[in-house]
C-alpha cells in the first residue's frame, strides 16, 4: 500500500495522519502546500478539497484524518 498526504505546516490532523500511516508501516509521500507544492496543485488533485490533510491510498482518495482512521480499522 502506498499513500500520498497533502498537508500544510502547523496542521495537527496532518501530523496525526502521518503518524498513523507510519505506525501502520505504510510508506507515504508528503505533498506540503507550504513547501514544495501549491494550493493550485492540491485543487487539481482534489477539486473539492476544503480542508487538509487530503489522503490518497493506492491512488484512491480516502479523505482526511478521520476517514483514514476509519479506513484502516
PDB file of N, CA, C and O in Angstrom, chain B, residues numbered from 101:
ATOM      1  N   UNK B 101       0.849  -1.186   0.000  1.00  0.00           N
ATOM      2  CA  UNK B 101       0.000   0.000   0.000  1.00  0.00           C
ATOM      3  C   UNK B 101       0.891   1.245   0.000  1.00  0.00           C
ATOM      4  O   UNK B 101       1.910   1.300   0.689  1.00  0.00           O
ATOM      5  N   UNK B 102       0.488   2.223  -0.776  1.00  0.00           N
ATOM      6  CA  UNK B 102       1.253   3.463  -0.873  1.00  0.00           C
ATOM      7  C   UNK B 102       0.312   4.636  -0.660  1.00  0.00           C
ATOM      8  O   UNK B 102      -0.817   4.626  -1.150  1.00  0.00           O
ATOM      9  N   UNK B 103       0.767   5.640   0.064  1.00  0.00           N
ATOM     10  CA  UNK B 103      -0.081   6.780   0.397  1.00  0.00           C
ATOM     11  C   UNK B 103       0.543   8.089  -0.063  1.00  0.00           C
ATOM     12  O   UNK B 103       1.763   8.228  -0.146  1.00  0.00           O
ATOM     13  N   UNK B 104      -0.340   9.050  -0.360  1.00  0.00           N
ATOM     14  CA  UNK B 104       0.056  10.433  -0.615  1.00  0.00           C
ATOM     15  C   UNK B 104      -0.739  11.283   0.366  1.00  0.00           C
ATOM     16  O   UNK B 104      -1.961  11.165   0.454  1.00  0.00           O
ATOM     17  N   UNK B 105      -0.036  12.140   1.104  1.00  0.00           N
ATOM     18  CA  UNK B 105      -0.675  13.007   2.081  1.00  0.00           C
ATOM     19  C   UNK B 105      -0.455  14.463   1.671  1.00  0.00           C
ATOM     20  O   UNK B 105       0.666  14.970   1.721  1.00  0.00           O
ATOM     21  N   UNK B 106      -1.530  15.124   1.268  1.00  0.00           N
ATOM     22  CA  UNK B 106      -1.470  16.570   1.022  1.00  0.00           C
ATOM     23  C   UNK B 106      -1.597  17.227   2.387  1.00  0.00           C
ATOM     24  O   UNK B 106      -2.537  16.947   3.131  1.00  0.00           O
ATOM     25  N   UNK B 107      -0.646  18.104   2.715  1.00  0.00           N
ATOM     26  CA  UNK B 107      -0.611  18.686   4.056  1.00  0.00           C
ATOM     27  C   UNK B 107      -0.182  20.142   3.999  1.00  0.00           C
ATOM     28  O   UNK B 107       0.105  20.695   2.938  1.00  0.00           O
ATOM     29  N   UNK B 108      -0.150  20.742   5.189  1.00  0.00           N
ATOM     30  CA  UNK B 108       0.393  22.103   5.329  1.00  0.00           C
ATOM     31  C   UNK B 108       1.071  22.187   6.685  1.00  0.00           C
ATOM     32  O   UNK B 108       0.894  21.315   7.535  1.00  0.00           O
ATOM     33  N   UNK B 109       1.842  23.236   6.877  1.00  0.00           N
ATOM     34  CA  UNK B 109       2.545  23.442   8.149  1.00  0.00           C
ATOM     35  C   UNK B 109       1.545  23.692   9.273  1.00  0.00           C
ATOM     36  O   UNK B 109       0.448  24.197   9.037  1.00  0.00           O
ATOM     37  N   UNK B 110       1.932  23.338  10.488  1.00  0.00           N
ATOM     38  CA  UNK B 110       1.139  23.598  11.699  1.00  0.00           C
ATOM     39  C   UNK B 110      -0.279  23.047  11.582  1.00  0.00           C
ATOM     40  O   UNK B 110      -1.246  23.719  11.939  1.00  0.00           O
ATOM     41  N   UNK B 111      -0.393  21.823  11.081  1.00  0.00           N
ATOM     42  CA  UNK B 111      -1.704  21.178  10.904  1.00  0.00           C
ATOM     43  C   UNK B 111      -1.735  19.914  11.758  1.00  0.00           C
ATOM     44  O   UNK B 111      -1.147  18.899  11.385  1.00  0.00           O
ATOM     45  N   UNK B 112      -2.420  19.967  12.906  1.00  0.00           N
ATOM     46  CA  UNK B 112      -2.432  18.816  13.813  1.00  0.00           C
ATOM     47  C   UNK B 112      -3.002  17.543  13.168  1.00  0.00           C
ATOM     48  O   UNK B 112      -2.496  16.450  13.419  1.00  0.00           O
ATOM     49  N   UNK B 113      -4.039  17.674  12.348  1.00  0.00           N
ATOM     50  CA  UNK B 113      -4.621  16.492  11.704  1.00  0.00           C
ATOM     51  C   UNK B 113      -3.669  15.903  10.672  1.00  0.00           C
ATOM     52  O   UNK B 113      -3.633  14.688  10.477  1.00  0.00           O
ATOM     53  N   UNK B 114      -2.896  16.763  10.011  1.00  0.00           N
ATOM     54  CA  UNK B 114      -1.877  16.280   9.066  1.00  0.00           C
ATOM     55  C   UNK B 114      -0.838  15.461   9.816  1.00  0.00           C
ATOM     56  O   UNK B 114      -0.457  14.374   9.380  1.00  0.00           O
ATOM     57  N   UNK B 115      -0.381  15.993  10.951  1.00  0.00           N
ATOM     58  CA  UNK B 115       0.622  15.298  11.767  1.00  0.00           C
ATOM     59  C   UNK B 115       0.090  13.955  12.264  1.00  0.00           C
ATOM     60  O   UNK B 115       0.807  12.954  12.243  1.00  0.00           O
ATOM     61  N   UNK B 116      -1.165  13.935  12.712  1.00  0.00           N
ATOM     62  CA  UNK B 116      -1.760  12.688  13.203  1.00  0.00           C
ATOM     63  C   UNK B 116      -1.877  11.659  12.083  1.00  0.00           C
ATOM     64  O   UNK B 116      -1.632  10.472  12.296  1.00  0.00           O
ATOM     65  N   UNK B 117      -2.249  12.115  10.892  1.00  0.00           N
ATOM     66  CA  UNK B 117      -2.376  11.195   9.755  1.00  0.00           C
ATOM     67  C   UNK B 117      -1.024  10.580   9.409  1.00  0.00           C
ATOM     68  O   UNK B 117      -0.930   9.376   9.168  1.00  0.00           O
ATOM     69  N   UNK B 118       0.018  11.401   9.386  1.00  0.00           N
ATOM     70  CA  UNK B 118       1.363  10.893   9.066  1.00  0.00           C
ATOM     71  C   UNK B 118       1.832   9.907  10.129  1.00  0.00           C
ATOM     72  O   UNK B 118       2.450   8.894   9.802  1.00  0.00           O
ATOM     73  N   UNK B 119       1.542  10.194  11.409  1.00  0.00           N
ATOM     74  CA  UNK B 119       1.913   9.285  12.493  1.00  0.00           C
ATOM     75  C   UNK B 119       1.187   7.950  12.362  1.00  0.00           C
ATOM     76  O   UNK B 119       1.781   6.889  12.553  1.00  0.00           O
ATOM     77  N   UNK B 120      -0.102   8.012  12.036  1.00  0.00           N
ATOM     78  CA  UNK B 120      -0.890   6.783  11.896  1.00  0.00           C
ATOM     79  C   UNK B 120      -0.368   5.928  10.742  1.00  0.00           C
ATOM     80  O   UNK B 120      -0.246   4.711  10.878  1.00  0.00           O
ATOM     81  N   UNK B 121      -0.064   6.553   9.621  1.00  0.00           N
ATOM     82  CA  UNK B 121       0.476   5.807   8.482  1.00  0.00           C
ATOM     83  C   UNK B 121       1.806   5.151   8.853  1.00  0.00           C
ATOM     84  O   UNK B 121       2.043   3.990   8.520  1.00  0.00           O
ATOM     85  N   UNK B 122       2.673   5.899   9.545  1.00  0.00           N
ATOM     86  CA  UNK B 122       3.965   5.353   9.962  1.00  0.00           C
ATOM     87  C   UNK B 122       3.769   4.183  10.924  1.00  0.00           C
ATOM     88  O   UNK B 122       4.449   3.162  10.823  1.00  0.00           O
ATOM     89  N   UNK B 123       2.827   4.343  11.861  1.00  0.00           N
ATOM     90  CA  UNK B 123       2.527   3.295  12.835  1.00  0.00           C
ATOM     91  C   UNK B 123       2.067   2.012  12.138  1.00  0.00           C
ATOM     92  O   UNK B 123       2.397   0.909  12.574  1.00  0.00           O
ATOM     93  N   UNK B 124       1.307   2.164  11.061  1.00  0.00           N
ATOM     94  CA  UNK B 124       0.797   1.009  10.308  1.00  0.00           C
ATOM     95  C   UNK B 124       1.820   0.487   9.299  1.00  0.00           C
ATOM     96  O   UNK B 124       1.562  -0.494   8.602  1.00  0.00           O
ATOM     97  N   UNK B 125       2.986   1.145   9.222  1.00  0.00           N
ATOM     98  CA  UNK B 125       4.027   0.703   8.307  1.00  0.00           C
ATOM     99  C   UNK B 125       3.730   1.029   6.849  1.00  0.00           C
ATOM    100  O   UNK B 125       4.227   0.360   5.944  1.00  0.00           O
ATOM    101  N   UNK B 126       2.924   2.052   6.627  1.00  0.00           N
ATOM    102  CA  UNK B 126       2.554   2.442   5.263  1.00  0.00           C
ATOM    103  C   UNK B 126       3.442   3.606   4.832  1.00  0.00           C
ATOM    104  O   UNK B 126       3.454   4.662   5.464  1.00  0.00           O
ATOM    105  N   UNK B 127       4.182   3.397   3.748  1.00  0.00           N
ATOM    106  CA  UNK B 127       5.028   4.471   3.222  1.00  0.00           C
ATOM    107  C   UNK B 127       4.145   5.545   2.620  1.00  0.00           C
ATOM    108  O   UNK B 127       3.119   5.256   2.005  1.00  0.00           O
ATOM    109  N   UNK B 128       4.563   6.798   2.808  1.00  0.00           N
ATOM    110  CA  UNK B 128       3.773   7.884   2.226  1.00  0.00           C
ATOM    111  C   UNK B 128       4.673   8.962   1.657  1.00  0.00           C
ATOM    112  O   UNK B 128       5.813   9.155   2.079  1.00  0.00           O
ATOM    113  N   UNK B 129       4.105   9.658   0.677  1.00  0.00           N
ATOM    114  CA  UNK B 129       4.752  10.842   0.124  1.00  0.00           C
ATOM    115  C   UNK B 129       3.982  12.036   0.646  1.00  0.00           C
ATOM    116  O   UNK B 129       2.764  12.119   0.483  1.00  0.00           O
ATOM    117  N   UNK B 130       4.688  12.956   1.269  1.00  0.00           N
ATOM    118  CA  UNK B 130       4.030  14.166   1.768  1.00  0.00           C
ATOM    119  C   UNK B 130       4.113  15.259   0.708  1.00  0.00           C
ATOM    120  O   UNK B 130       5.181  15.538   0.163  1.00  0.00           O
ATOM    121  N   UNK B 131       2.972  15.865   0.432  1.00  0.00           N
ATOM    122  CA  UNK B 131       2.911  16.994  -0.506  1.00  0.00           C
ATOM    123  C   UNK B 131       2.436  18.212   0.277  1.00  0.00           C
ATOM    124  O   UNK B 131       1.238  18.460   0.415  1.00  0.00           O
ATOM    125  N   UNK B 132       3.407  18.961   0.785  1.00  0.00           N
ATOM    126  CA  UNK B 132       3.123  20.100   1.653  1.00  0.00           C
ATOM    127  C   UNK B 132       2.914  21.360   0.811  1.00  0.00           C
ATOM    128  O   UNK B 132       3.797  21.763   0.054  1.00  0.00           O
ATOM    129  N   UNK B 133       1.727  21.982   0.952  1.00  0.00           N
ATOM    130  CA  UNK B 133       1.416  23.166   0.131  1.00  0.00           C
ATOM    131  C   UNK B 133       2.136  24.424   0.622  1.00  0.00           C
ATOM    132  O   UNK B 133       2.051  25.470  -0.022  1.00  0.00           O
ATOM    133  N   UNK B 134       2.841  24.336   1.751  1.00  0.00           N
ATOM    134  CA  UNK B 134       3.648  25.470   2.216  1.00  0.00           C
ATOM    135  C   UNK B 134       5.099  25.341   1.775  1.00  0.00           C
ATOM    136  O   UNK B 134       5.874  26.288   1.909  1.00  0.00           O
ATOM    137  N   UNK B 135       5.473  24.175   1.251  1.00  0.00           N
ATOM    138  CA  UNK B 135       6.876  23.939   0.904  1.00  0.00           C
ATOM    139  C   UNK B 135       7.049  23.712  -0.581  1.00  0.00           C
ATOM    140  O   UNK B 135       7.374  24.640  -1.322  1.00  0.00           O
ATOM    141  N   UNK B 136       6.833  22.473  -1.025  1.00  0.00           N
ATOM    142  CA  UNK B 136       7.189  22.119  -2.398  1.00  0.00           C
ATOM    143  C   UNK B 136       6.008  21.942  -3.339  1.00  0.00           C
ATOM    144  O   UNK B 136       6.191  21.540  -4.488  1.00  0.00           O
ATOM    145  N   UNK B 137       4.805  22.233  -2.873  1.00  0.00           N
ATOM    146  CA  UNK B 137       3.612  22.144  -3.712  1.00  0.00           C
ATOM    147  C   UNK B 137       2.758  23.390  -3.492  1.00  0.00           C
ATOM    148  O   UNK B 137       2.950  24.125  -2.523  1.00  0.00           O
ATOM    149  N   UNK B 138       1.808  23.618  -4.409  1.00  0.00           N
ATOM    150  CA  UNK B 138       0.952  24.796  -4.301  1.00  0.00           C
ATOM    151  C   UNK B 138      -0.487  24.380  -4.020  1.00  0.00           C
ATOM    152  O   UNK B 138      -0.870  23.228  -4.228  1.00  0.00           O
ATOM    153  N   UNK B 139      -1.267  25.330  -3.547  1.00  0.00           N
ATOM    154  CA  UNK B 139      -2.704  25.114  -3.331  1.00  0.00           C
ATOM    155  C   UNK B 139      -3.367  24.721  -4.666  1.00  0.00           C
ATOM    156  O   UNK B 139      -4.275  23.891  -4.706  1.00  0.00           O
ATOM    157  N   UNK B 140      -2.888  25.342  -5.751  1.00  0.00           N
ATOM    158  CA  UNK B 140      -3.451  25.036  -7.073  1.00  0.00           C
ATOM    159  C   UNK B 140      -3.229  23.568  -7.436  1.00  0.00           C
ATOM    160  O   UNK B 140      -4.112  22.924  -8.003  1.00  0.00           O
ATOM    161  N   UNK B 141      -2.042  23.040  -7.106  1.00  0.00           N
ATOM    162  CA  UNK B 141      -1.769  21.619  -7.383  1.00  0.00           C
ATOM    163  C   UNK B 141      -2.676  20.725  -6.537  1.00  0.00           C
ATOM    164  O   UNK B 141      -3.148  19.690  -7.006  1.00  0.00           O
ATOM    165  N   UNK B 142      -2.914  21.128  -5.301  1.00  0.00           N
ATOM    166  CA  UNK B 142      -3.834  20.382  -4.436  1.00  0.00           C
ATOM    167  C   UNK B 142      -5.221  20.352  -5.067  1.00  0.00           C
ATOM    168  O   UNK B 142      -5.843  19.293  -5.156  1.00  0.00           O
ATOM    169  N   UNK B 143      -5.708  21.514  -5.507  1.00  0.00           N
ATOM    170  CA  UNK B 143      -7.058  21.590  -6.068  1.00  0.00           C
ATOM    171  C   UNK B 143      -7.167  20.868  -7.413  1.00  0.00           C
ATOM    172  O   UNK B 143      -8.255  20.454  -7.812  1.00  0.00           O
ATOM    173  N   UNK B 144      -6.044  20.721  -8.103  1.00  0.00           N
ATOM    174  CA  UNK B 144      -6.030  19.915  -9.316  1.00  0.00           C
ATOM    175  C   UNK B 144      -6.251  18.440  -8.963  1.00  0.00           C
ATOM    176  O   UNK B 144      -6.990  17.731  -9.646  1.00  0.00           O
ATOM    177  N   UNK B 145      -5.602  17.995  -7.894  1.00  0.00           N
ATOM    178  CA  UNK B 145      -5.705  16.599  -7.452  1.00  0.00           C
ATOM    179  C   UNK B 145      -7.040  16.322  -6.763  1.00  0.00           C
ATOM    180  O   UNK B 145      -7.637  15.261  -6.943  1.00  0.00           O
ATOM    181  N   UNK B 146      -7.503  17.300  -5.965  1.00  0.00           N
ATOM    182  CA  UNK B 146      -8.744  17.150  -5.191  1.00  0.00           C
ATOM    183  C   UNK B 146      -9.559  18.440  -5.337  1.00  0.00           C
ATOM    184  O   UNK B 146      -9.494  19.312  -4.471  1.00  0.00           O
ATOM    185  N   UNK B 147     -10.324  18.567  -6.424  1.00  0.00           N
ATOM    186  CA  UNK B 147     -11.040  19.826  -6.690  1.00  0.00           C
ATOM    187  C   UNK B 147     -11.961  20.287  -5.557  1.00  0.00           C
ATOM    188  O   UNK B 147     -12.154  21.488  -5.370  1.00  0.00           O
ATOM    189  N   UNK B 148     -12.529  19.347  -4.803  1.00  0.00           N
ATOM    190  CA  UNK B 148     -13.464  19.721  -3.728  1.00  0.00           C
ATOM    191  C   UNK B 148     -12.787  19.907  -2.371  1.00  0.00           C
ATOM    192  O   UNK B 148     -13.473  20.073  -1.363  1.00  0.00           O
ATOM    193  N   UNK B 149     -11.468  19.882  -2.329  1.00  0.00           N
ATOM    194  CA  UNK B 149     -10.741  19.991  -1.058  1.00  0.00           C
ATOM    195  C   UNK B 149     -11.027  21.327  -0.378  1.00  0.00           C
ATOM    196  O   UNK B 149     -10.859  22.391  -0.974  1.00  0.00           O
ATOM    197  N   UNK B 150     -11.460  21.254   0.872  1.00  0.00           N
ATOM    198  CA  UNK B 150     -11.677  22.452   1.682  1.00  0.00           C
ATOM    199  C   UNK B 150     -10.819  22.424   2.946  1.00  0.00           C
ATOM    200  O   UNK B 150     -10.619  23.444   3.606  1.00  0.00           O
ATOM    201  N   UNK B 151     -10.317  21.229   3.263  1.00  0.00           N
ATOM    202  CA  UNK B 151      -9.513  21.059   4.474  1.00  0.00           C
ATOM    203  C   UNK B 151      -8.312  20.183   4.155  1.00  0.00           C
ATOM    204  O   UNK B 151      -8.254  19.537   3.108  1.00  0.00           O
ATOM    205  N   UNK B 152      -7.363  20.173   5.068  1.00  0.00           N
ATOM    206  CA  UNK B 152      -6.205  19.290   4.974  1.00  0.00           C
ATOM    207  C   UNK B 152      -6.127  18.478   6.249  1.00  0.00           C
ATOM    208  O   UNK B 152      -6.579  18.946   7.294  1.00  0.00           O
ATOM    209  N   UNK B 153      -5.575  17.287   6.202  1.00  0.00           N
ATOM    210  CA  UNK B 153      -4.942  16.665   5.043  1.00  0.00           C
ATOM    211  C   UNK B 153      -5.963  16.111   4.053  1.00  0.00           C
ATOM    212  O   UNK B 153      -7.138  15.940   4.378  1.00  0.00           O
ATOM    213  N   UNK B 154      -5.492  15.838   2.852  1.00  0.00           N
ATOM    214  CA  UNK B 154      -6.225  15.054   1.851  1.00  0.00           C
ATOM    215  C   UNK B 154      -5.334  13.850   1.580  1.00  0.00           C
ATOM    216  O   UNK B 154      -4.176  13.995   1.187  1.00  0.00           O
ATOM    217  N   UNK B 155      -5.884  12.665   1.792  1.00  0.00           N
ATOM    218  CA  UNK B 155      -5.068  11.455   1.774  1.00  0.00           C
ATOM    219  C   UNK B 155      -5.527  10.496   0.676  1.00  0.00           C
ATOM    220  O   UNK B 155      -6.713  10.198   0.536  1.00  0.00           O
ATOM    221  N   UNK B 156      -4.557  10.028  -0.090  1.00  0.00           N
ATOM    222  CA  UNK B 156      -4.800   9.011  -1.112  1.00  0.00           C
ATOM    223  C   UNK B 156      -4.102   7.730  -0.684  1.00  0.00           C
ATOM    224  O   UNK B 156      -2.959   7.761  -0.229  1.00  0.00           O
ATOM    225  N   UNK B 157      -4.794   6.602  -0.830  1.00  0.00           N
ATOM    226  CA  UNK B 157      -4.176   5.288  -0.637  1.00  0.00           C
ATOM    227  C   UNK B 157      -4.272   4.558  -1.960  1.00  0.00           C
ATOM    228  O   UNK B 157      -5.366   4.382  -2.498  1.00  0.00           O
ATOM    229  N   UNK B 158      -3.145   4.135  -2.485  1.00  0.00           N
ATOM    230  CA  UNK B 158      -3.100   3.457  -3.790  1.00  0.00           C
ATOM    231  C   UNK B 158      -3.912   4.218  -4.837  1.00  0.00           C
ATOM    232  O   UNK B 158      -4.729   3.631  -5.545  1.00  0.00           O
ATOM    233  N   UNK B 159      -3.681   5.525  -4.929  1.00  0.00           N
ATOM    234  CA  UNK B 159      -4.308   6.406  -5.921  1.00  0.00           C
ATOM    235  C   UNK B 159      -5.814   6.605  -5.740  1.00  0.00           C
ATOM    236  O   UNK B 159      -6.473   7.138  -6.633  1.00  0.00           O
ATOM    237  N   UNK B 160      -6.362   6.191  -4.611  1.00  0.00           N
ATOM    238  CA  UNK B 160      -7.789   6.382  -4.337  1.00  0.00           C
ATOM    239  C   UNK B 160      -7.919   7.403  -3.198  1.00  0.00           C
ATOM    240  O   UNK B 160      -7.295   7.253  -2.147  1.00  0.00           O
ATOM    241  N   UNK B 161      -8.732   8.435  -3.419  1.00  0.00           N
ATOM    242  CA  UNK B 161      -8.927   9.455  -2.388  1.00  0.00           C
ATOM    243  C   UNK B 161      -9.691   8.856  -1.211  1.00  0.00           C
ATOM    244  O   UNK B 161     -10.797   8.338  -1.370  1.00  0.00           O
ATOM    245  N   UNK B 162      -9.082   8.936  -0.026  1.00  0.00           N
ATOM    246  CA  UNK B 162      -9.719   8.449   1.194  1.00  0.00           C
ATOM    247  C   UNK B 162     -10.425   9.604   1.900  1.00  0.00           C
ATOM    248  O   UNK B 162     -11.527   9.436   2.422  1.00  0.00           O
ATOM    249  N   UNK B 163      -9.790  10.774   1.916  1.00  0.00           N
ATOM    250  CA  UNK B 163     -10.335  11.941   2.611  1.00  0.00           C
ATOM    251  C   UNK B 163      -9.321  12.454   3.614  1.00  0.00           C
ATOM    252  O   UNK B 163      -8.118  12.473   3.353  1.00  0.00           O
ATOM    253  N   UNK B 164      -9.830  12.873   4.772  1.00  0.00           N
ATOM    254  CA  UNK B 164      -8.971  13.434   5.803  1.00  0.00           C
ATOM    255  C   UNK B 164      -8.569  12.407   6.847  1.00  0.00           C
ATOM    256  O   UNK B 164      -8.675  11.200   6.626  1.00  0.00           O
ATOM    257  N   UNK B 165      -8.102  12.907   7.999  1.00  0.00           N
ATOM    258  CA  UNK B 165      -7.605  12.029   9.062  1.00  0.00           C
ATOM    259  C   UNK B 165      -8.695  11.101   9.594  1.00  0.00           C
ATOM    260  O   UNK B 165      -8.451   9.912   9.795  1.00  0.00           O
ATOM    261  N   UNK B 166      -9.892  11.634   9.823  1.00  0.00           N
ATOM    262  CA  UNK B 166     -10.987  10.819  10.367  1.00  0.00           C
ATOM    263  C   UNK B 166     -11.326   9.667   9.431  1.00  0.00           C
ATOM    264  O   UNK B 166     -11.524   8.535   9.872  1.00  0.00           O
ATOM    265  N   UNK B 167     -11.392   9.967   8.123  1.00  0.00           N
ATOM    266  CA  UNK B 167     -11.690   8.929   7.139  1.00  0.00           C
ATOM    267  C   UNK B 167     -10.560   7.899   7.060  1.00  0.00           C
ATOM    268  O   UNK B 167     -10.805   6.707   6.870  1.00  0.00           O
ATOM    269  N   UNK B 168      -9.320   8.376   7.209  1.00  0.00           N
ATOM    270  CA  UNK B 168      -8.172   7.464   7.201  1.00  0.00           C
ATOM    271  C   UNK B 168      -8.265   6.488   8.372  1.00  0.00           C
ATOM    272  O   UNK B 168      -8.052   5.287   8.201  1.00  0.00           O
ATOM    273  N   UNK B 169      -8.586   7.008   9.572  1.00  0.00           N
ATOM    274  CA  UNK B 169      -8.721   6.133  10.755  1.00  0.00           C
ATOM    275  C   UNK B 169      -9.772   5.060  10.506  1.00  0.00           C
ATOM    276  O   UNK B 169      -9.546   3.884  10.792  1.00  0.00           O
ATOM    277  N   UNK B 170     -10.913   5.463   9.976  1.00  0.00           N
ATOM    278  CA  UNK B 170     -11.999   4.502   9.701  1.00  0.00           C
ATOM    279  C   UNK B 170     -11.537   3.473   8.671  1.00  0.00           C
ATOM    280  O   UNK B 170     -11.785   2.278   8.834  1.00  0.00           O
ATOM    281  N   UNK B 171     -10.878   3.925   7.629  1.00  0.00           N
ATOM    282  CA  UNK B 171     -10.444   3.056   6.535  1.00  0.00           C
ATOM    283  C   UNK B 171      -9.423   2.013   7.028  1.00  0.00           C
ATOM    284  O   UNK B 171      -9.426   0.878   6.550  1.00  0.00           O
ATOM    285  N   UNK B 172      -8.567   2.381   7.963  1.00  0.00           N
ATOM    286  CA  UNK B 172      -7.520   1.461   8.419  1.00  0.00           C
ATOM    287  C   UNK B 172      -7.930   0.558   9.567  1.00  0.00           C
ATOM    288  O   UNK B 172      -7.142  -0.279  10.006  1.00  0.00           O
ATOM    289  N   UNK B 173      -9.158   0.715  10.063  1.00  0.00           N
ATOM    290  CA  UNK B 173      -9.623  -0.153  11.172  1.00  0.00           C
ATOM    291  C   UNK B 173      -9.812  -1.577  10.726  1.00  0.00           C
ATOM    292  O   UNK B 173     -10.195  -2.430  11.527  1.00  0.00           O
TER     293      UNK B 173
END
